[in-house]
Amino acid sequence: MTKLYPLKFNPILKERVWGGDKLTNSFGKKNIDENPIGESWELSGVQDDISIVSNGFLEGNDINDLVETYLGDLTGDAIYERYGNEFPLLIKILDIRDSLSLQIHPDDNTAKMRHNSYGKTECWYILDAEPTAKIYLGLNKKLTPQEFYDRCNSDTIEETLNVVTPIIGDIIHIAPGTLHAATGGIVVVEVQQVSDVTYRVYDWGREHNPKTAREMHIDLAIDCINYDILNPNSLIKKDGKCETPYFKIEKVKINGKKRMESHLFESFIIYFVIEGEAIIKGGDVAETVKKGDNILIPAYLGEYTILGKATLLEITGKA
């Protein structure tokens, strides 16, 4: 079988009512119209939104086809045994200009039963934040499901939510059932399970206007929400590391040349460039990556090198 190499992918842009223009103006994502873009799906195995390779002899193939062809050579043997032919992570960039809906995600068991999907554990890396930016994260007082339902309907839920000022470089671990939202100019890298199941419970008044109303899911969410008081600081990682049952994130700095061995990770490795520029070489292929780019290193690529001056998120899967 032909040797694998570092893989790049075409981004999938998503129009969102709360989006802005930073993904196109600051990160070079090509938008075909003037509508606000809220999400760039950088690497996705989600059905109907599967990422397509943009470089090398595999250009034009999608990520799940590659997993089916290369098996554990691409994802890692134990990860392939757990997830099969579906790439297990979804990597996004979010540009949250207006208010992201208050939402939660179900866990694996609920998502499997209701949607035949994985649940959604996610982490946000704060890439940029304006002085007006804020994140809502969990409850500051314990509520019953009925109290929560009533507050959403009476537009008083905001006063029960923790408010966090986002700081560039922080990583926020958002487990299933955790209420969260954001507003005011914030750009995040989102690393999550391969799932697109989101339950919107409150949309900051937009749900009352027929022109802006979106589908709400409070009836589905009501038995999935964590109603306990949450200390938001317990979810914020300031050391550049975050580990969940599904993936691990670590911020690494490159200044010069670094040689790596892919098999030591027992997983694929994704590098997302936070700052700077680097050349990643392996399998006789060299690719330049800059801020906002990501690249996938196959699990059994072997030796590869990173050359340049850059800060990267190193993202690996877990079996």
LINWO-V197310 format. One record per pair of residues at least 6 apart in sequence whose ideal C-beta (glycine too) atoms are under 6 Angstrom apart, sorted by the first residue. I is the first residue (numbers start at 1). J is the second residue. D is the distance in Angstrom with one decimal. If there is no record, write none. Layout:
# LINWO-V197310
I|J|D  I|J|D
This chain:
# LINWO-V197310
3|283|4.9  4|283|6.0  4|298|4.1  4|301|5.7  5|56|5.5  5|283|3.6  5|285|3.8  6|280|5.1  6|282|5.3  6|285|5.9  6|287|5.4  6|295|5.1  6|297|5.7  7|53|5.6  7|296|4.4  8|54|4.9  8|55|4.5  8|295|5.5  9|43|5.5  9|51|4.1  9|53|6.0  9|54|5.8  10|52|5.0  10|54|4.8  11|29|5.5  11|40|4.6  11|42|5.6  12|41|4.0  12|49|5.5  13|29|5.8  13|37|5.1  13|40|5.6  14|39|4.0  15|35|4.7  16|38|2.6  18|38|5.6  18|96|5.9  18|98|4.1  18|99|5.8  18|100|5.2  19|36|3.7  19|37|4.9  19|38|2.9  19|95|5.4  20|36|5.7  20|95|4.7  20|97|3.2  22|95|4.5  22|187|5.7  23|29|4.5  23|37|4.9  23|40|5.1  23|95|4.9  24|31|4.6  27|292|3.7  29|40|5.2  31|37|5.5  38|95|5.9  39|92|5.3  39|94|5.6  40|93|4.5  41|49|6.0  41|92|5.4  42|91|4.5  42|294|4.9  43|51|5.2  43|91|4.3  44|51|4.9  44|90|5.0  45|63|5.4  45|64|5.2  45|86|5.2  45|87|3.3  45|194|4.8  46|194|5.8  46|196|5.2  50|62|4.3  50|64|5.5  51|63|4.8  52|62|5.4  53|59|5.3  53|61|5.1  56|285|5.7  63|87|4.7  64|85|5.9  64|86|6.0  64|87|5.9  66|74|5.7  67|74|5.6  67|75|5.9  67|85|5.1  67|87|5.5  68|85|4.2  71|80|5.3  72|80|4.1  73|300|4.5  74|298|4.8  75|268|5.2  75|299|5.9  76|266|5.2  76|267|4.3  76|299|4.0  78|319|3.4  79|267|5.8  79|317|4.8  79|319|4.9  82|319|5.0  88|194|5.4  88|317|5.5  89|194|6.0  89|247|5.8  90|192|5.1  90|194|5.1  91|191|5.9  92|190|4.3  93|189|5.8  94|188|4.9  94|190|5.7  95|187|5.4  96|182|4.7  96|186|4.8  99|183|4.0  99|204|4.5  100|181|5.0  100|182|4.8  101|200|4.4  101|203|4.6  102|181|4.3  102|201|5.4  102|202|4.0  103|198|5.3  103|200|5.1  104|177|5.7  104|179|5.7  104|199|5.3  104|221|5.4  104|224|6.0  104|225|5.7  105|120|3.5  105|176|5.2  105|198|6.0  106|119|5.3  106|176|5.8  106|197|6.0  106|224|5.1  107|119|4.3  107|176|4.0  108|118|5.9  108|119|4.1  110|224|6.0  111|117|4.5  111|118|5.9  111|119|4.3  111|197|5.2  115|197|5.3  117|195|5.1  117|197|5.2  118|193|4.8  118|194|5.9  118|195|4.6  119|176|5.1  120|192|5.7  120|193|5.4  120|195|4.4  120|197|5.9  121|175|5.9  121|193|5.5  121|244|5.1  121|246|5.6  122|174|5.0  122|190|5.7  122|192|3.6  123|171|5.6  123|173|5.3  123|191|5.0  123|242|4.8  123|249|5.9  124|172|4.5  124|188|4.3  124|190|5.6  125|171|5.2  125|189|4.2  126|166|4.7  126|168|5.3  126|170|4.8  126|188|5.9  127|187|4.5  127|188|5.9  127|189|5.6  128|187|4.0  129|166|4.2  129|168|5.9  129|186|4.8  130|185|3.3  132|184|3.9  132|185|5.7  133|166|5.2  133|184|4.2  133|185|5.0  133|186|4.1  134|163|5.3  134|184|5.5  135|164|4.5  135|166|5.4  135|182|4.6  136|161|4.4  136|181|4.3  137|162|5.0  137|164|5.3  137|180|5.5  137|232|4.3  138|162|5.2  138|178|5.7  138|179|5.7  138|230|2.9  138|232|5.9  139|160|5.5  139|229|5.9  139|230|5.8  140|162|5.0  141|160|5.4  142|228|5.9  142|229|5.4  143|227|5.2  145|222|5.2  151|157|4.2  152|201|5.7  152|202|4.7  157|202|5.3  162|232|4.4  164|232|5.1  166|186|5.4  170|236|5.4  170|238|6.0  171|237|4.2  171|242|4.5  172|235|5.5  172|236|5.6  173|235|5.0  173|242|5.4  174|180|5.4  177|224|5.4  177|225|5.8  177|226|4.2  178|226|5.9  189|272|5.7  191|247|6.0  191|249|5.9  191|315|5.6  193|246|5.3  199|217|3.9  199|220|5.3  199|221|3.8  200|216|5.2  200|217|5.4  201|218|4.7  201|221|5.0  206|212|4.1  207|213|5.1  207|216|5.6  240|251|3.3  241|250|5.1  242|249|4.6  246|318|5.7  247|317|5.6  247|318|5.9  248|316|5.1  249|313|5.8  249|315|5.4  250|314|4.9  251|313|6.0  252|312|5.2  252|314|5.1  253|311|5.4  254|278|5.7  254|306|5.2  254|308|5.9  254|310|4.9  255|309|5.4  257|307|4.7  258|306|4.8  259|305|5.3  260|304|5.4  261|303|5.8  262|297|5.5  262|299|5.9  262|301|4.3  265|316|5.2  267|299|5.8  267|316|4.2  267|317|4.4  268|296|5.9  268|299|5.2  269|297|4.1  269|316|5.5  270|294|5.8  270|296|5.4  270|315|4.1  271|295|5.3  271|312|4.7  272|294|4.4  272|313|4.2  273|289|5.0  273|290|5.9  273|291|5.2  273|293|5.0  273|310|5.7  273|312|5.8  274|311|4.4  275|291|5.9  275|311|4.4  276|309|5.0  276|310|3.3  277|290|4.5  277|308|5.4  277|310|5.9  278|289|5.7  278|306|5.4  278|308|3.4  278|310|4.2  279|286|5.6  279|288|5.4  279|307|4.7  279|308|5.8  280|287|5.5  280|295|5.6  280|306|5.4  281|305|5.0  282|301|4.9  282|304|3.1  283|301|5.7  289|295|5.4  297|304|6.0
